[in-house]
Amino acid sequence: MLVTLQSVKENVKELQKITTAQNIKWLHVPLDGANMPFLQRKDVQNVLISNLTKLNADLHGNAEKVLIHCAAGIHRTGIFTYSLLRVQNLSPEESRKKLKDLREATLKGVQDRRLEYAEEYIIARIIKKGLIKSEETKKKEEEDKESME
């Protein structure tokens, strides 16, 4: 599966044609960039959240490989990949490590402020919707499980 995080102005229709011709699944998440004022818009957050939860559901229980890209593979790719890892129940630390393992330049370039944004504006809203558990909830459940043993 190819996940494209580019605006329609970035010639994404050509990618759609190529992936269709090659029988590759394609998900287009239209993002015009990754500057903070853009990312703080509710409509942008809604696009990210709906596509992250849809992709996570599509990937659940299947070994499909996913290539996530934008123009440079740094800001939009970093935020989306980190958030997808979080939606798949990795902790913030595990998600950062996995992002580094996948592409260290992406982790360095996305910068902590964008990952903090992802936690505050994307992951927190997904947790609030009950689609994933908070770190505190996971920790409490683990402690409860250990105390029962």
C-alpha positions in Angstrom: 0.0 0.0 0.0 1.2 3.5 -0.8 0.1 6.4 1.4 0.6 9.8 -0.2 0.7 12.8 2.1 0.7 15.5 -0.5 -1.7 18.2 -1.8 -3.5 17.8 -5.1 -1.1 20.5 -6.4 1.8 18.0 -6.1 0.7 15.8 -9.0 -0.8 13.0 -7.0 -3.2 12.0 -9.8 -0.2 10.5 -11.6 0.6 8.4 -8.5 -3.0 7.2 -8.4 -2.8 6.1 -12.0 0.5 4.2 -11.5 -0.6 2.4 -8.3 -3.9 1.5 -9.9 -2.1 0.1 -13.0 0.2 -1.9 -10.7 -2.7 -3.2 -8.5 -1.2 -1.4 -5.5 -3.6 0.0 -2.9 -3.3 3.8 -2.6 -4.5 6.1 0.1 -4.3 9.8 -0.5 -4.2 12.0 2.6 -4.3 15.6 1.2 -1.9 17.7 3.3 -0.5 21.0 2.0 2.4 21.0 4.4 3.4 20.5 8.0 3.8 24.0 9.4 2.2 24.5 12.8 -0.6 26.9 11.9 -1.7 24.5 9.2 -1.5 21.5 11.5 -3.5 23.2 14.2 -6.6 23.6 12.0 -9.4 21.4 13.1 -10.2 20.3 9.5 -6.6 19.2 9.0 -6.7 17.3 12.3 -9.9 15.6 11.3 -8.4 14.5 8.0 -5.4 13.1 9.8 -7.5 11.3 12.5 -10.0 9.8 10.0 -7.2 8.5 7.7 -5.1 7.2 10.6 -8.0 5.3 12.1 -9.1 3.9 8.7 -5.6 2.8 7.8 -5.0 1.2 11.2 -8.3 -0.7 10.8 -7.3 -1.8 7.3 -3.9 -3.0 8.5 -5.2 -4.8 11.6 -4.3 -8.4 11.5 -2.7 -8.3 8.1 0.9 -8.3 7.1 0.6 -5.7 4.3 3.6 -3.5 3.8 3.0 0.3 3.7 5.1 3.0 2.2 4.3 6.4 3.6 5.6 9.5 1.8 5.3 13.2 1.2 7.7 15.4 -0.8 10.8 15.0 1.3 9.7 12.3 3.7 10.3 14.4 6.7 7.6 16.6 8.3 4.3 15.2 7.0 5.7 11.7 6.8 7.1 11.9 10.3 3.9 13.2 11.9 1.8 10.6 10.1 4.1 7.6 10.7 4.6 8.5 14.4 0.8 8.9 14.8 0.1 5.6 13.0 2.6 3.8 15.3 0.9 5.4 18.3 -2.5 4.3 17.0 -1.1 0.8 16.8 -0.6 1.0 20.6 3.1 1.7 20.7 4.2 4.1 23.4 5.6 7.5 22.5 9.1 6.2 23.2 8.6 3.1 21.2 7.1 5.1 18.3 10.1 7.5 18.3 12.5 4.5 18.3 10.6 2.8 15.5 10.6 6.0 13.5 14.3 6.3 14.0 14.8 2.7 12.9 12.7 3.2 9.8 14.4 6.4 8.8 16.6 8.4 11.2 16.5 11.5 8.9 12.7 11.6 9.3 12.9 11.5 13.1 15.6 14.2 13.2 13.8 16.4 10.7 10.3 16.2 12.1 11.5 17.7 15.3 10.1 17.2 18.8 7.6 20.0 18.5 5.7 18.3 15.7 5.6 15.0 17.6 4.4 16.9 20.7 1.7 18.4 18.4 0.8 14.9 17.2 0.3 13.8 20.9 -1.7 16.9 21.8 -3.9 17.4 18.8 -4.2 13.9 17.1 -3.4 11.2 19.6 -5.3 12.8 22.5 -8.4 13.1 20.3 -8.1 9.5 19.2 -7.8 8.5 22.9 -10.8 10.6 23.8 -12.9 8.8 21.1 -11.9 5.6 22.8 -10.1 4.2 19.7 -6.9 3.6 21.7 -5.9 3.6 25.3 -3.9 6.3 27.0 -0.4 5.5 28.4 -1.8 6.0 31.9 -4.6 3.5 31.3 -2.2 0.9 29.8 0.1 1.3 32.8 -2.8 1.0 35.3 -4.1 -2.1 33.5 -0.6 -3.7 33.6 -0.3 -2.9 37.3 -3.7 -4.4 38.0 -2.8 -7.5 36.0 0.5 -7.9 38.0 -1.3 -7.4 41.3 -3.8 -10.2 40.4 -1.0 -12.7 39.7 
